[in-house]
Amino acid sequence: MTRASLEKEPHEVAAMFDGVARRYDLTNTVLSGGQDRMWRRETRLALGLKPGERVLDLGAGTGVSTLELAKSGAFAVGVDLSIGMLQAGRARRPTVSLLAGDALALPFADETFDAVTISFALRNVSDTEAALREMARVTKPGGRLVVCEFSHPTWRPFRGAYMGYLMRALPQVAKRVSSNPDAYVYLAESIRAWPDQEGLSARIAGSGWRKVAWRNLTGGVVALHRGFRI
């Protein structure tokens, strides 16, 4: 079993995701009660992609999110740190463009993309602000950013029940469906430690993005944060 620490050493994170790659898509669907499909669709719609545009899908994993983005007619490129995830994605989705890369040193020239997105992966990067600045570097002036990430439910009774699910039920469910259930203990802890909607907005606004706003999904279990390249 491989589990990254909350210090987020890149090799630990990559190894952890290598360990969950085989059943990653199935596990996400089971743990989210099928909500993951809606979250991917809403991310695509929030980006406002047009045919012919270029969009970067950072932390793409097996490419299921990249495939969703391509439904817009845009040219979507997925990048991930985990070789195991990329190998699983290439086997399942051979038509999707998937590349190995680090969020802190993207293998693209300045102002390459019309839009950039990262779903459920910014939380796993060792330096959040540096990753946001790197995403701004590869985005054209005026281009769009959408961060889809777990957040803090807004209704207090639901928030308490949700946190209980994260720390107790989620690891138990993961044991039944995941190829590396111990990794989901880390994922639950990282969600609990992640900043709320306002806190993440402040980080985005301080990293080269303007007009930052957010919208809650599933009662704040997930939030979409959108910004525009300065």
ROSE-4610 file (N, C-alpha, C; in Angstrom, 1 decimal, always signed):
// ROSE-4610
residu = [M/M/M/T/T/T/R/R/R/A/A/A/S/S/S/L/L/L/E/E/E/K/K/K/E/E/E/P/P/P/H/H/H/E/E/E/V/V/V/A/A/A/A/A/A/M/M/M/F/F/F/D/D/D/G/G/G/V/V/V/A/A/A/R/R/R/R/R/R/Y/Y/Y/D/D/D/L/L/L/T/T/T/N/N/N/T/T/T/V/V/V/L/L/L/S/S/S/G/G/G/G/G/G/Q/Q/Q/D/D/D/R/R/R/M/M/M/W/W/W/R/R/R/R/R/R/E/E/E/T/T/T/R/R/R/L/L/L/A/A/A/L/L/L/G/G/G/L/L/L/K/K/K/P/P/P/G/G/G/E/E/E/R/R/R/V/V/V/L/L/L/D/D/D/L/L/L/G/G/G/A/A/A/G/G/G/T/T/T/G/G/G/V/V/V/S/S/S/T/T/T/L/L/L/E/E/E/L/L/L/A/A/A/K/K/K/S/S/S/G/G/G/A/A/A/F/F/F/A/A/A/V/V/V/G/G/G/V/V/V/D/D/D/L/L/L/S/S/S/I/I/I/G/G/G/M/M/M/L/L/L/Q/Q/Q/A/A/A/G/G/G/R/R/R/A/A/A/R/R/R/R/R/R/P/P/P/T/T/T/V/V/V/S/S/S/L/L/L/L/L/L/A/A/A/G/G/G/D/D/D/A/A/A/L/L/L/A/A/A/L/L/L/P/P/P/F/F/F/A/A/A/D/D/D/E/E/E/T/T/T/F/F/F/D/D/D/A/A/A/V/V/V/T/T/T/I/I/I/S/S/S/F/F/F/A/A/A/L/L/L/R/R/R/N/N/N/V/V/V/S/S/S/D/D/D/T/T/T/E/E/E/A/A/A/A/A/A/L/L/L/R/R/R/E/E/E/M/M/M/A/A/A/R/R/R/V/V/V/T/T/T/K/K/K/P/P/P/G/G/G/G/G/G/R/R/R/L/L/L/V/V/V/V/V/V/C/C/C/E/E/E/F/F/F/S/S/S/H/H/H/P/P/P/T/T/T/W/W/W/R/R/R/P/P/P/F/F/F/R/R/R/G/G/G/A/A/A/Y/Y/Y/M/M/M/G/G/G/Y/Y/Y/L/L/L/M/M/M/R/R/R/A/A/A/L/L/L/P/P/P/Q/Q/Q/V/V/V/A/A/A/K/K/K/R/R/R/V/V/V/S/S/S/S/S/S/N/N/N/P/P/P/D/D/D/A/A/A/Y/Y/Y/V/V/V/Y/Y/Y/L/L/L/A/A/A/E/E/E/S/S/S/I/I/I/R/R/R/A/A/A/W/W/W/P/P/P/D/D/D/Q/Q/Q/E/E/E/G/G/G/L/L/L/S/S/S/A/A/A/R/R/R/I/I/I/A/A/A/G/G/G/S/S/S/G/G/G/W/W/W/R/R/R/K/K/K/V/V/V/A/A/A/W/W/W/R/R/R/N/N/N/L/L/L/T/T/T/G/G/G/G/G/G/V/V/V/V/V/V/A/A/A/L/L/L/H/H/H/R/R/R/G/G/G/F/F/F/R/R/R/I/I/I]
num = [1/1/1/2/2/2/3/3/3/4/4/4/5/5/5/6/6/6/7/7/7/8/8/8/9/9/9/10/10/10/11/11/11/12/12/12/13/13/13/14/14/14/15/15/15/16/16/16/17/17/17/18/18/18/19/19/19/20/20/20/21/21/21/22/22/22/23/23/23/24/24/24/25/25/25/26/26/26/27/27/27/28/28/28/29/29/29/30/30/30/31/31/31/32/32/32/33/33/33/34/34/34/35/35/35/36/36/36/37/37/37/38/38/38/39/39/39/40/40/40/41/41/41/42/42/42/43/43/43/44/44/44/45/45/45/46/46/46/47/47/47/48/48/48/49/49/49/50/50/50/51/51/51/52/52/52/53/53/53/54/54/54/55/55/55/56/56/56/57/57/57/58/58/58/59/59/59/60/60/60/61/61/61/62/62/62/63/63/63/64/64/64/65/65/65/66/66/66/67/67/67/68/68/68/69/69/69/70/70/70/71/71/71/72/72/72/73/73/73/74/74/74/75/75/75/76/76/76/77/77/77/78/78/78/79/79/79/80/80/80/81/81/81/82/82/82/83/83/83/84/84/84/85/85/85/86/86/86/87/87/87/88/88/88/89/89/89/90/90/90/91/91/91/92/92/92/93/93/93/94/94/94/95/95/95/96/96/96/97/97/97/98/98/98/99/99/99/100/100/100/101/101/101/102/102/102/103/103/103/104/104/104/105/105/105/106/106/106/107/107/107/108/108/108/109/109/109/110/110/110/111/111/111/112/112/112/113/113/113/114/114/114/115/115/115/116/116/116/117/117/117/118/118/118/119/119/119/120/120/120/121/121/121/122/122/122/123/123/123/124/124/124/125/125/125/126/126/126/127/127/127/128/128/128/129/129/129/130/130/130/131/131/131/132/132/132/133/133/133/134/134/134/135/135/135/136/136/136/137/137/137/138/138/138/139/139/139/140/140/140/141/141/141/142/142/142/143/143/143/144/144/144/145/145/145/146/146/146/147/147/147/148/148/148/149/149/149/150/150/150/151/151/151/152/152/152/153/153/153/154/154/154/155/155/155/156/156/156/157/157/157/158/158/158/159/159/159/160/160/160/161/161/161/162/162/162/163/163/163/164/164/164/165/165/165/166/166/166/167/167/167/168/168/168/169/169/169/170/170/170/171/171/171/172/172/172/173/173/173/174/174/174/175/175/175/176/176/176/177/177/177/178/178/178/179/179/179/180/180/180/181/181/181/182/182/182/183/183/183/184/184/184/185/185/185/186/186/186/187/187/187/188/188/188/189/189/189/190/190/190/191/191/191/192/192/192/193/193/193/194/194/194/195/195/195/196/196/196/197/197/197/198/198/198/199/199/199/200/200/200/201/201/201/202/202/202/203/203/203/204/204/204/205/205/205/206/206/206/207/207/207/208/208/208/209/209/209/210/210/210/211/211/211/212/212/212/213/213/213/214/214/214/215/215/215/216/216/216/217/217/217/218/218/218/219/219/219/220/220/220/221/221/221/222/222/222/223/223/223/224/224/224/225/225/225/226/226/226/227/227/227/228/228/228/229/229/229/230/230/230]
x = [+0.8/+0.0/+0.9/+0.5/+1.2/+0.3/+0.7/-0.1/+0.8/+0.5/+1.3/+1.0/+2.0/+1.8/+1.2/+0.6/+0.1/+1.1/+2.4/+3.5/+3.6/+3.0/+2.8/+4.1/+5.0/+6.2/+5.8/+6.3/+5.8/+5.9/+7.0/+7.2/+6.2/+5.9/+4.9/+3.5/+3.1/+1.8/+1.7/+2.8/+2.8/+2.7/+3.4/+3.4/+2.0/+1.4/+0.1/-0.9/-0.9/-1.8/-1.5/-0.2/+0.1/-0.6/-0.7/-1.3/-2.8/-3.5/-5.0/-5.4/-4.5/-4.8/-5.8/-5.6/-6.3/-7.8/-8.3/-9.7/-10.1/-9.3/-9.5/-10.9/-11.2/-12.5/-13.7/-13.7/-14.8/-14.9/-13.8/-13.8/-14.4/-14.0/-14.5/-16.0/-16.5/-18.0/-18.7/-18.2/-18.8/-18.8/-17.7/-17.5/-18.3/-18.5/-19.3/-20.8/-21.2/-22.6/-23.0/-22.0/-22.2/-22.2/-21.9/-21.9/-20.7/-19.7/-18.4/-18.7/-19.7/-20.1/-20.6/-21.5/-22.0/-20.9/-20.0/-18.9/-18.1/-17.8/-17.0/-17.8/-19.0/-19.8/-19.9/-20.1/-20.2/-18.9/-17.8/-16.5/-16.3/-16.7/-16.6/-17.5/-18.7/-19.6/-19.1/-18.5/-17.9/-16.8/-16.0/-14.9/-15.3/-16.6/-17.1/-16.2/-15.8/-14.9/-15.6/-14.8/-15.3/-14.5/-15.1/-14.4/-13.1/-12.0/-10.8/-9.9/-10.5/-9.6/-8.8/-7.7/-6.9/-7.1/-7.3/-7.5/-6.6/-6.0/-5.1/-5.9/-5.9/-6.5/-5.4/-5.1/-4.0/-4.5/-3.6/-4.0/-5.1/-4.9/-5.9/-6.1/-5.1/-5.3/-5.4/-6.5/-6.7/-7.4/-7.6/-8.1/-9.6/-10.4/-11.8/-12.3/-11.6/-12.0/-11.6/-10.4/-10.0/-10.9/-11.5/-12.4/-13.7/-14.1/-15.3/-15.1/-13.9/-13.6/-13.6/-13.2/-13.2/-14.5/-15.6/-16.9/-17.3/-16.6/-16.9/-16.4/-15.6/-14.9/-13.5/-13.2/-11.8/-10.8/-9.5/-8.4/-8.0/-8.2/-7.9/-6.7/-5.7/-4.5/-4.5/-4.4/-4.3/-2.9/-2.5/-1.2/-1.3/-0.5/-0.5/+0.9/+1.1/+2.4/+2.6/+1.5/+1.5/+1.6/+2.6/+2.8/+1.8/+1.5/+0.5/-0.9/-1.3/-2.6/-2.6/-1.5/-1.4/-1.5/-0.8/-0.8/-2.2/-2.9/-4.3/-5.2/-5.0/-5.8/-5.5/-4.3/-3.9/-4.5/-4.5/-5.1/-6.6/-7.3/-8.8/-9.2/-8.4/-8.9/-7.7/-7.4/-6.3/-6.3/-7.5/-7.6/-7.4/-7.3/-7.1/-5.6/-5.3/-3.9/-3.5/-2.6/-2.2/-0.7/-0.1/+1.3/+1.7/+2.9/+3.5/+4.0/+3.8/+4.2/+4.0/+4.7/+4.6/+3.9/+2.9/+2.2/+3.1/+4.2/+5.1/+6.1/+6.2/+7.1/+6.4/+5.4/+4.7/+5.5/+5.4/+6.2/+5.6/+5.2/+4.6/+5.1/+5.1/+5.6/+4.6/+5.0/+4.1/+2.9/+1.7/+0.5/+0.1/+0.2/-0.2/-1.7/-2.4/-3.7/-4.7/-5.9/-7.0/-7.7/-7.6/-8.2/-7.4/-7.5/-6.8/-7.7/-7.7/-8.5/-7.7/-8.1/-7.5/-8.6/-8.9/-10.0/-9.5/-9.7/-9.4/-7.9/-7.1/-5.6/-4.8/-5.4/-4.6/-4.3/-5.2/-5.0/-3.8/-3.3/-2.2/-0.9/-0.9/+0.4/+1.1/+2.4/+3.1/+3.1/+3.0/+2.9/+1.8/+0.6/-0.6/-0.4/+0.2/+0.3/+1.3/+2.3/+3.3/+2.6/+1.8/+1.0/+0.1/-0.6/-1.6/-0.8/+0.4/+1.2/+1.6/+2.0/+2.5/+1.3/+0.1/-1.1/-1.3/-1.1/-1.3/-0.2/+1.0/+2.0/+1.7/+1.1/+0.8/-0.5/-1.3/-2.6/-2.5/-3.2/-3.2/-3.8/-3.4/-4.0/-5.6/-6.3/-7.8/-8.3/-7.4/-7.9/-8.5/-9.2/-9.9/-9.3/-9.5/-9.2/-10.4/-10.6/-11.6/-10.9/-11.0/-10.6/-11.8/-11.9/-12.9/-12.3/-12.7/-12.0/-13.0/-12.8/-13.5/-13.5/-14.6/-14.6/-15.3/-16.0/-16.6/-18.1/-19.0/-20.4/-20.9/-21.9/-22.3/-23.3/-24.1/-25.1/-24.5/-24.4/-23.7/-24.0/-25.3/-25.6/-25.1/-25.2/-24.7/-23.2/-22.5/-21.1/-20.6/-21.2/-20.8/-21.0/-22.1/-22.3/-21.3/-21.0/-20.0/-18.6/-18.2/-16.9/-16.8/-17.9/-17.9/-17.8/-18.5/-18.3/-16.9/-16.3/-14.9/-14.0/-14.0/-13.0/-13.3/-14.6/-15.0/-15.5/-16.5/-17.1/-16.3/-15.7/-15.0/-13.9/-13.0/-12.0/-12.6/-13.7/-14.3/-14.9/-15.5/-16.1/-14.9/-13.8/-12.7/-12.1/-12.1/-11.6/-12.3/-13.5/-14.3/-14.1/-13.7/-13.6/-12.3/-11.4/-10.1/-9.0/-8.1/-6.9/-5.9/-6.1/-5.2/-6.0/-6.8/-7.7/-7.0/-5.8/-5.1/-4.8/-4.7/-4.5/-5.7/-6.9/-8.1/-8.2/-7.4/-7.3/-6.6/-5.5/-4.8/-5.8/-6.5/-7.4/-8.5/-9.0/-10.0/-9.3/-8.1/-7.4/-7.1/-6.7/-6.4/-7.6/-8.7/-10.0/-10.3/-10.2/-10.5/-9.6/-8.3/-7.3/-7.4/-8.1/-8.1/-8.9/-8.5/-9.2/-10.6/-11.4/-12.8/-12.9/-14.1/-14.3/-13.6/-13.7/-13.1/-11.6/-11.1/-9.7/-9.0/-9.6/-9.1/-9.2/-10.3/-10.4/-9.3/-8.9/-7.8/-6.5/-6.2/-5.0/-5.0/-6.1/-6.2/-6.0/-6.6/-6.5/-5.1/-4.4/-3.0/-2.0/-2.4/-1.5/-1.6/-2.1/-2.1/-3.4/-4.5/-5.9/-6.8/-7.7/-8.6/-10.1/-11.0/-12.4/-12.7/-12.1/-12.2/-13.6/-14.3/-15.6/-15.8/-16.7/-16.9/-18.4/-18.7/-20.1/-20.0/-20.9/-20.9/-21.7/-21.2/-21.9/-22.2/-23.3/-23.6/-23.5/-24.1/-24.1/-22.8/-21.8/-20.5/-19.5/-19.9/-19.0/-17.9/-18.3/-17.3/-17.6/-16.6/-16.8/-16.0/-16.6/-16.0/-15.5/-14.2/-13.6/-13.2/-13.6/-13.2/-12.5/-11.5/-10.8/-10.3/-9.8/-9.3/-7.9/-7.1/-5.7/-5.5/-4.7/-4.4/-3.7]
y = [-1.2/+0.0/+1.3/+2.3/+3.5/+4.7/+5.5/+6.7/+7.8/+8.9/+10.2/+10.8/+11.6/+12.4/+13.8/+14.5/+15.8/+16.8/+16.5/+17.3/+17.3/+16.3/+16.3/+16.2/+15.4/+15.2/+14.6/+15.2/+14.7/+13.3/+12.6/+11.2/+10.4/+10.8/+10.1/+10.2/+11.4/+11.6/+10.7/+10.8/+10.0/+8.5/+8.0/+6.6/+6.2/+7.1/+6.8/+6.6/+7.5/+7.4/+6.3/+5.9/+4.7/+3.5/+3.5/+2.4/+2.3/+3.4/+3.4/+3.4/+3.5/+3.7/+2.6/+1.4/+0.3/+0.4/+0.9/+1.0/+2.4/+3.3/+4.7/+5.3/+5.1/+5.7/+5.0/+3.7/+3.0/+3.5/+3.6/+4.0/+5.4/+6.3/+7.7/+7.7/+7.0/+6.9/+6.4/+5.3/+4.7/+5.6/+6.2/+7.0/+8.3/+8.8/+10.1/+9.8/+8.6/+8.2/+8.7/+8.6/+9.0/+10.5/+11.3/+12.8/+13.2/+12.4/+12.7/+13.1/+12.4/+12.7/+14.1/+14.5/+15.9/+16.9/+16.6/+17.6/+17.8/+16.8/+16.9/+17.7/+17.5/+18.2/+19.7/+20.0/+21.4/+22.1/+21.4/+22.0/+22.4/+21.5/+21.8/+23.0/+23.1/+24.2/+25.5/+25.5/+26.7/+27.3/+26.4/+26.9/+27.6/+27.4/+28.1/+27.8/+26.6/+26.2/+26.3/+26.7/+26.8/+25.9/+25.4/+24.5/+25.2/+24.4/+25.0/+25.6/+25.8/+26.4/+25.2/+25.6/+24.7/+24.8/+23.6/+23.6/+22.6/+23.0/+22.1/+21.5/+20.2/+19.5/+19.0/+19.7/+19.4/+18.4/+17.5/+16.4/+15.5/+15.2/+14.6/+13.1/+12.5/+11.1/+10.2/+9.4/+8.5/+9.1/+10.4/+11.1/+11.2/+10.7/+10.8/+12.2/+13.1/+14.5/+15.2/+14.8/+15.3/+14.9/+13.7/+13.3/+14.1/+14.4/+15.3/+16.7/+17.2/+18.6/+18.6/+17.5/+17.4/+17.4/+17.1/+17.1/+18.5/+19.6/+20.9/+21.2/+20.4/+20.7/+21.3/+21.6/+22.1/+21.0/+21.4/+20.4/+20.3/+19.2/+19.0/+18.2/+18.6/+17.9/+17.7/+16.4/+16.0/+15.8/+16.3/+16.2/+15.7/+14.7/+14.2/+13.7/+13.7/+13.3/+11.8/+11.1/+9.7/+8.9/+8.2/+7.4/+6.2/+5.7/+4.6/+5.0/+6.2/+6.8/+7.0/+7.5/+7.8/+6.5/+5.5/+4.2/+3.6/+3.7/+3.2/+4.0/+5.3/+6.1/+5.9/+5.7/+5.4/+4.1/+3.1/+1.8/+1.9/+2.7/+2.8/+3.8/+4.9/+6.0/+6.4/+5.5/+5.8/+7.0/+7.6/+8.8/+10.1/+10.0/+11.2/+11.5/+12.8/+13.2/+13.3/+12.5/+12.4/+12.5/+13.4/+13.6/+13.6/+13.2/+13.2/+14.6/+15.2/+16.5/+16.9/+17.9/+18.4/+19.7/+19.9/+21.1/+22.3/+22.1/+23.2/+23.5/+22.7/+23.0/+22.4/+23.0/+22.5/+22.5/+21.4/+21.3/+22.1/+23.3/+24.1/+25.5/+26.2/+27.5/+28.5/+29.7/+30.7/+30.9/+31.2/+31.6/+30.6/+29.3/+28.2/+28.0/+28.1/+27.6/+28.7/+28.5/+29.4/+29.3/+28.1/+27.8/+26.7/+26.6/+25.6/+25.2/+23.9/+23.5/+22.4/+22.3/+21.2/+20.8/+19.5/+18.9/+17.9/+18.2/+17.3/+17.0/+17.9/+17.6/+18.8/+20.0/+21.1/+20.9/+20.2/+19.8/+18.9/+18.3/+17.3/+17.9/+19.2/+19.8/+20.4/+20.3/+20.8/+22.3/+23.0/+24.5/+25.0/+25.3/+25.7/+26.9/+28.0/+29.2/+29.1/+28.4/+28.2/+27.5/+26.5/+25.8/+26.7/+27.6/+28.5/+29.5/+29.9/+30.9/+30.2/+28.9/+28.1/+27.9/+27.7/+27.6/+29.0/+30.1/+31.4/+31.6/+31.1/+31.3/+30.7/+29.5/+28.8/+29.2/+30.1/+30.6/+31.9/+32.1/+33.4/+34.5/+35.7/+36.8/+36.8/+36.9/+36.9/+35.5/+34.4/+33.1/+32.7/+31.5/+31.1/+30.0/+30.1/+29.0/+28.5/+27.2/+26.6/+25.6/+25.8/+24.8/+24.1/+22.8/+21.9/+21.1/+21.4/+20.8/+20.6/+19.6/+19.4/+20.6/+20.9/+22.1/+21.9/+22.9/+22.9/+23.0/+22.0/+22.2/+23.4/+24.1/+25.3/+25.2/+24.1/+23.8/+23.0/+23.6/+23.0/+21.5/+21.2/+19.8/+18.8/+19.3/+18.4/+18.4/+19.5/+19.5/+18.5/+18.4/+17.5/+16.0/+15.7/+14.4/+14.0/+15.0/+14.8/+14.5/+15.3/+15.1/+13.7/+13.3/+12.0/+10.9/+11.1/+10.1/+10.1/+11.3/+11.3/+10.5/+10.7/+10.1/+8.6/+8.2/+6.9/+6.0/+6.5/+5.6/+5.5/+6.6/+6.6/+5.5/+5.5/+4.4/+3.0/+2.8/+1.5/+1.1/+2.1/+1.8/+1.6/+2.4/+2.2/+0.8/+0.2/-1.1/-2.1/-1.9/-2.8/-2.6/-1.4/-1.2/-0.7/-0.2/+0.4/-0.6/-0.4/-1.3/-0.8/+0.3/+0.8/+1.6/+0.9/+1.7/+2.6/+2.3/+3.1/+4.5/+4.6/+6.0/+6.9/+6.3/+7.1/+7.7/+7.2/+7.8/+9.2/+9.2/+10.4/+11.4/+10.9/+11.8/+12.4/+11.6/+12.2/+13.2/+13.0/+13.9/+15.2/+15.1/+16.3/+17.1/+16.5/+17.3/+18.1/+17.4/+18.1/+19.3/+19.2/+20.2/+21.3/+21.1/+22.1/+23.4/+24.5/+25.8/+25.8/+26.7/+26.8/+27.6/+27.9/+28.6/+30.0/+30.7/+32.1/+32.0/+31.0/+30.8/+30.5/+29.6/+29.2/+30.4/+31.1/+32.3/+33.3/+33.5/+34.4/+33.9/+32.6/+32.1/+32.2/+32.0/+32.1/+33.6/+34.5/+35.9/+36.5/+35.8/+36.3/+35.6/+34.9/+34.1/+34.3/+35.5/+35.9/+35.8/+35.7/+35.6/+36.7/+37.1/+38.2/+37.8/+38.6/+38.3/+36.9/+36.5/+35.2/+35.1/+34.0/+33.8/+32.3/+31.8/+30.4/+30.1/+28.8/+28.3/+26.9/+26.7/+25.4/+24.4/+23.1/+22.0/+21.0/+20.3/+19.3/+19.9/+21.1/+21.7/+22.1/+22.3/+22.7/+21.6/+20.4/+19.2/+19.5/+20.1/+20.5/+22.0/+22.7/+24.1/+24.3/+25.0/+25.5/+26.9/+27.1/+28.4/+28.8/+30.0/+30.5/+31.8/+31.9/+33.2/+33.4/+34.6/+35.0/+35.5/+35.1/+35.5/+37.0/+37.5/+39.0/+39.3]
z = [+0.0/+0.0/+0.0/-0.7/-0.8/-0.4/+0.5/+1.0/+1.1/+0.4/+0.5/+1.8/+2.3/+3.5/+3.0/+4.0/+3.6/+3.3/+3.4/+3.0/+1.4/+0.8/-0.6/-1.4/-1.0/-1.8/-3.2/-4.3/-5.6/-5.9/-5.5/-5.8/-5.0/-3.7/-2.9/-3.6/-4.1/-4.7/-6.0/-6.8/-8.0/-7.7/-6.7/-6.4/-5.9/-5.1/-4.5/-5.7/-6.6/-7.8/-8.7/-8.8/-9.6/-9.0/-7.6/-6.9/-7.0/-7.4/-7.5/-8.9/-9.9/-11.3/-11.9/-11.5/-12.2/-12.0/-10.9/-10.6/-10.2/-10.6/-10.2/-10.6/-11.9/-12.4/-11.7/-11.6/-10.9/-9.5/-8.8/-7.4/-7.2/-8.1/-8.0/-8.2/-9.1/-9.4/-8.2/-7.6/-6.4/-5.2/-4.9/-3.8/-3.9/-5.1/-5.3/-5.5/-5.6/-5.9/-7.3/-8.2/-9.6/-9.9/-8.8/-9.0/-9.8/-9.9/-10.6/-12.1/-12.7/-14.1/-14.2/-13.3/-13.3/-13.1/-12.2/-11.9/-13.1/-13.8/-15.1/-16.1/-16.3/-17.2/-16.9/-15.6/-15.2/-15.3/-15.1/-15.4/-16.9/-17.7/-19.2/-19.5/-19.0/-19.3/-18.8/-17.5/-16.9/-17.7/-18.4/-19.2/-20.5/-20.9/-22.1/-23.4/-23.6/-24.7/-26.0/-27.0/-28.4/-29.3/-30.4/-31.3/-31.8/-31.8/-32.3/-31.2/-30.0/-28.9/-28.3/-27.6/-26.9/-25.4/-24.8/-23.3/-22.7/-21.6/-20.8/-19.6/-19.5/-18.4/-17.5/-16.5/-15.6/-14.5/-14.1/-13.2/-13.8/-15.1/-15.9/-15.5/-14.9/-14.5/-15.7/-15.7/-16.8/-18.0/-18.0/-19.1/-19.3/-18.3/-18.4/-18.4/-17.7/-17.7/-19.0/-19.6/-20.9/-22.0/-21.9/-22.9/-22.8/-21.6/-21.4/-22.0/-21.8/-22.4/-23.9/-24.5/-25.9/-26.6/-25.8/-26.3/-26.8/-26.3/-26.7/-28.1/-28.7/-30.0/-29.8/-28.6/-28.4/-28.4/-28.7/-28.6/-27.2/-26.5/-25.1/-24.9/-24.1/-23.7/-22.2/-21.9/-20.5/-20.0/-18.8/-18.2/-16.8/-16.5/-15.1/-14.7/-13.4/-12.8/-12.7/-12.6/-12.4/-13.7/-13.9/-15.1/-15.1/-13.9/-13.8/-14.3/-13.9/-14.3/-15.8/-16.4/-17.8/-18.6/-18.1/-18.8/-18.8/-17.7/-17.7/-18.6/-18.6/-19.5/-21.0/-21.3/-22.8/-23.2/-22.3/-22.7/-22.9/-22.0/-22.1/-23.1/-23.3/-24.2/-25.1/-26.1/-27.0/-27.8/-28.0/-28.8/-28.1/-26.7/-25.9/-25.8/-25.9/-25.8/-24.3/-23.9/-22.5/-22.4/-21.6/-21.5/-20.0/-19.7/-18.4/-18.2/-17.0/-16.7/-15.2/-14.7/-13.4/-13.4/-12.5/-12.4/-12.1/-11.5/-11.2/-12.3/-13.3/-14.5/-15.7/-16.2/-17.4/-18.6/-19.5/-20.7/-21.9/-21.7/-22.7/-22.7/-23.9/-24.0/-23.4/-23.1/-22.6/-23.6/-23.0/-23.7/-24.8/-24.4/-25.4/-25.4/-24.3/-24.2/-24.1/-24.6/-24.4/-23.0/-22.5/-21.2/-20.5/-19.2/-18.4/-17.2/-16.9/-15.8/-15.0/-13.8/-12.9/-12.0/-12.0/-11.2/-10.2/-8.9/-7.8/-7.8/-8.2/-8.2/-7.6/-7.6/-7.0/-5.6/-4.9/-3.5/-3.3/-4.3/-4.2/-4.6/-5.0/-5.5/-4.2/-4.2/-3.0/-2.8/-3.9/-3.8/-4.7/-4.0/-4.7/-5.5/-4.9/-5.6/-6.8/-6.7/-7.8/-8.9/-8.6/-9.7/-10.4/-9.7/-10.3/-11.1/-10.7/-11.5/-12.8/-12.7/-13.9/-14.8/-14.3/-15.2/-15.9/-15.2/-15.8/-16.9/-16.7/-17.7/-19.0/-19.0/-20.3/-20.9/-20.2/-20.7/-21.4/-22.5/-23.2/-22.4/-22.6/-21.8/-22.1/-21.0/-21.2/-21.1/-21.1/-21.1/-19.7/-19.7/-18.6/-17.8/-16.5/-15.5/-14.8/-14.7/-13.8/-13.0/-11.7/-10.7/-10.1/-10.3/-9.7/-8.6/-7.4/-6.2/-5.1/-4.3/-3.1/-2.2/-1.5/-0.7/+0.6/+1.1/+2.4/+2.2/+2.5/+2.5/+3.3/+2.7/+3.3/+4.5/+4.5/+5.5/+6.6/+7.8/+8.9/+9.2/+9.4/+9.6/+8.6/+7.3/+6.2/+6.3/+6.6/+6.7/+7.7/+8.9/+9.9/+9.4/+8.7/+8.2/+7.1/+6.3/+5.2/+5.8/+6.7/+7.3/+8.0/+8.6/+9.2/+8.1/+7.0/+5.8/+5.4/+5.2/+4.7/+5.6/+6.9/+7.8/+8.2/+8.1/+8.5/+7.4/+6.7/+5.7/+4.4/+4.0/+2.7/+2.7/+3.7/+3.6/+3.6/+4.3/+4.3/+2.9/+2.3/+0.9/+0.0/+0.1/-0.8/-0.7/+0.5/+0.7/-0.3/-0.6/-1.4/-2.9/-3.3/-4.8/-5.3/-4.4/-4.8/-4.8/-5.7/-5.8/-4.7/-4.1/-3.0/-2.0/-1.2/-0.3/+0.7/+1.1/+2.0/+1.5/+0.2/-0.4/-0.1/+0.1/+0.2/+1.7/+2.6/+3.9/+3.7/+2.9/+2.6/+1.9/+0.9/+0.2/+1.1/+2.0/+3.0/+3.9/+4.4/+5.2/+4.4/+3.2/+2.4/+2.1/+1.9/+1.7/+2.9/+4.1/+5.4/+5.6/+5.2/+5.5/+4.4/+3.3/+2.2/+2.6/+2.1/+2.4/+1.9/+2.5/+2.0/+0.7/+0.3/-1.0/-1.0/+0.0/+0.1/+0.1/+0.9/+1.0/-0.3/-1.1/-2.4/-3.3/-3.3/-4.2/-3.9/-2.7/-2.4/-3.0/-2.9/-3.5/-5.0/-5.6/-7.1/-7.5/-6.8/-7.1/-6.9/-6.0/-5.8/-6.7/-7.7/-8.5/-10.0/-10.4/-11.8/-12.4/-11.6/-12.2/-11.6/-12.5/-12.1/-12.2/-11.7/-11.7/-11.2/-10.1/-9.5/-8.8/-9.1/-8.5/-8.4/-7.5/-7.4/-7.4/-7.6/-7.6/-6.9/-6.0/-5.3/-6.1/-6.0/-6.5/-5.4/-5.4/-4.4/-3.0/-2.9/-1.5/-1.0/-1.9/-1.4/-1.2/-1.5/-1.4/-2.5/-3.6/-4.6/-5.0/-5.3/-5.8/-7.1/-8.0/-9.2/-9.0/-9.1/-9.1/-10.5/-10.9/-12.3/-12.2/-13.0/-13.1/-14.5/-14.8/-16.1/-16.0/-17.0/-17.1/-17.2/-16.3/-16.4/-17.7]
